[in-house]
Each structure stands twice: as structure tokens, then as C-alpha cells.
Amino acid sequence: MSGIYIHIPFCQSKCDYCNFFSLATTRHRDKIAKAICLEARQRKRYLGDSKIKTVYFGGGTPSLLPLGDIELIMNELSLVFPIDSDAEVTLEANPNDLTEEKLTALKKAGVNRLSIGVQSFLDDDLVFLNRTHDGAQSERSIELALRAGFDNISIDLIFGLPDQEIAAFVKNLEAFHRYGIPHLSAYALTVEPGTALAWKIEKNRKKPVSEDIQADHFLMLMDWMEEKGYVHYEISNFCLPGFESKHNTSYWNNEKYLGLGPSAHSFDGISRQWNIANLSRYLEAVNTGQPAFEKEILTPEQHREEYLMTKIRTDHGIDLRIYKERFGSDEYKKLLKAAESFLQRGWLISGEGNLYLSRRGKLFTDHITAALF
């Protein structure tokens, strides 16, 4: 079973914290759907005969595409690939893009899961993040989605903003829970080099983030979500039982996927490919039948590191039996040795043949992962 990721690079405006490939322009927007359909035909053998169990429209802001373009892409995918009848089809959306008409049309086109970029229900937070919607639109978008019959909904929230009180983040969680949404993706605000946020912090136009505030928020978040019955199945993701993101879970399970659109990544189990992160060059390459991507064959060491990096983020952690079988006894012994100090500190837990992060250890995921390499 495999997945397809579709990158739609357009945004209404560029968020201060964003470092994804996205463009605050309408230039070439009328060309992207046809180009993605053409790329799909060009790369139809990439996944072999594997059934497609997930389709994911990400970005950028896929909800900015005209409804006819979503239908065009979905129809083309169904002609080119063997898509499961019950495939999970996710579309990322901004709250201010969702209307009754659009939601009805998305459902008709085959979208059965929404990932809504709420980020916060509080206006002060949204102004700081330079979002284009307000708190009322955040709530309205969820109400409209529920009314349209979407029961598989995820929202994004960002925590750990400078000076953000715990009480303010609790208000966000209470709004999330009030609607009975089955999935939450929660991210600490990260200051990425080259972003507008990094520049504003450097110029003292915005306050820097506080690691202490972020740690306090994350610990509270884990307690709060567990109390409400949500499974913390990946470091940034919580769900009610049965509502895991099937598409994102396939990444963490090292399953195959094809990426379509500018900057999209692909993985066939042997190599990784990444499309050109330039819209004009991507369109030219696809339309002239030239490769729109670069490629690398993964070494055994890269396979091992990717296994560690993805699995340690999940609630199941690293399966030690599989690790030993796949990477050999010597690497297995090195892993156990590297894990010793973290087990003693209580940051890692060993149980039932798996090695996984403790609640406290989840605060130090990147540090632990680097040490296990």
C-alpha cells in the first residue's frame, strides 16, 4: 500500500514562521492542476502496482485552488493509479477559505478528511503569527465542516509563543475539545532561518521564543489530551482511537509514496526524490517531459538513521527485533549502548521489545535522536 502527496504552493500571504515552499501570488495558479496531472502520468510506474491508500493535498494552501482543479486532479489520479475505494483523501485548508459551497464540492470530489490550519482561536496569537483569519473564522470553519458531514477533521495549533500564558493555550484546547474534533496536530513555534519571524526577532521587532515556556506548554498539552482520551501517537499528533492520519503514519512507517507538484518529495523504498522548488522551472520541466526532480540512492547508513528518526517519534518507538534483523547485531549493540544514559535518566523506556520516549524524554527528542545515530 502506498500514498500520494500533492503540493499546492500558493498562499494568500506568507506566514512569518513558514519555511515551506509557498508563494503569495496567483501567477501560474491556472497551470498547476494540469501540470500535476501530467506529472502523474509521467510517473505512473514509480509505485509499481501498489494500491494507493492515501492521497494528501498539502502546501501552501490547497483550499485556494478552484474546485474544478481539485476534481480534475482526483479524476486523473483515479485513472492513472489503483486507488483504494476507501482511501483516506486529506486536504489542508485555511479557515477563511471554507464555505458551505466549497465543502460540499470537496466532499463530492472525494475529499473525506480535512486538516484545518487554525493555529489559534485567539486573535492576539493570530496577529503575532501574521495569519489571514481571525478567531471567529477559526470556529466558523469547523462548524461549517461538521455541518457539511465531515467527521474526520484535524486542526493545527501552535503553542509556545513569546509571553503566551498557559491559560491562553488552555483556551485553545478547550475550543478544540468543544467541537469534538478527533485529531490535533500541535507544534511548538519554531524560528526557522530565513523566515520573516527570524528577521523580526533579530531586529527586535518581535520577542524571541522561550524554551521554558514551550516545555511547560508541551507537558501540559500531553496531560490535558490524555485526560480527554486522546492517544499521543506521534510527537506532534494526538487522536481519538482510530483517527490517526493514515497518510502521515505511512511516512513514519517508511512506506512508499509519490510526491507531485513543486518541491514534493517521493520515496520508493530504495531512493528519495525531490521535485524542483521553483514553480516556473517545475512547470517547464513537466510540460517538456524532462525530469522535474533530483534523486539519491539511500545508503544502508541513511536507511538506519531514517528508521531511528521516524520510529522514535511514535508511541510504539523502535522495534528492537526489527532493528537487529534489518541492521545487524553490531548496530543493535551500538544502539543499546547509546540508549543506556537516557534509560537511566528516564528519558527512554524499554518494554515489550521496544525502545520509546518517556513523557519527559519527548522534550528532548532531537537530542536523543542525534545521540542514537
Buried (B, 14 or more C-beta within 10 A) or exposed (E): BBBBBBBBBBBBEBBBBBBBBBBEEEEBBEBBBBBBBBBBEBBBEBBEEBEBBBBBBBBBBBBBBEBEBBBBBBEBBBEBBEBEEEBBBBBBBBBBBBBEEBBBBBBEBBBBBBBBBBBBBBBEBBEBBBBBBBBEBBBBBBEBBBEBEBEBBBBBBBBBBEEBEBEBBBBBBEBBBEBEBBBBBBBBBBBEEEBBBBBBBEEEEBEEBBEEBBBBBBBBBBEBBEEEEBBBBBBBBBBBEEBBBBBBBBBBEEBBBBBBBBBBBBBBEEEBBBBBBBBEBBBBBBBEEEEBBEEEEBEEEEBBBBBBBBBBBBBBBBBBEEBBEBBEEEBBEBBBEBBEEBBEEEBBBBEEEBBBBBBBBBBBBEEBBEEBE
